[in-house]
Amino acid sequence: CLDFSTNQIYEIPEGVLGLTELQTLRLNKNNLLEIPDNIAELSNLTELCFTDNLITVLPVGLALMSKLKILEAHGNDSHM
């Protein structure tokens, strides 16, 4: 589990997308503007949480994440 919640970050920290064995990524309550399409590189991710950010569009890459079971995205400035 990697938890970057409540850190006022604007983007996913460099290197995180290289953690291919990562199963849980929490990015809640930050200032994220987007989740990059290459989030799909985290092929073992089962839980992705990015509630209460500034995200307006879900990345297409999410559709490629076959192991993803939990996706929490509420509380964003979005039209998702």
Summary of the structure (lengths in Angstrom):
residues: 80
radius of gyration: 11.3
end to end distance: 25.7
largest distance: 31.0
contacts: 228
relative contact order: 0.23
helix: 16%
strand: 14%
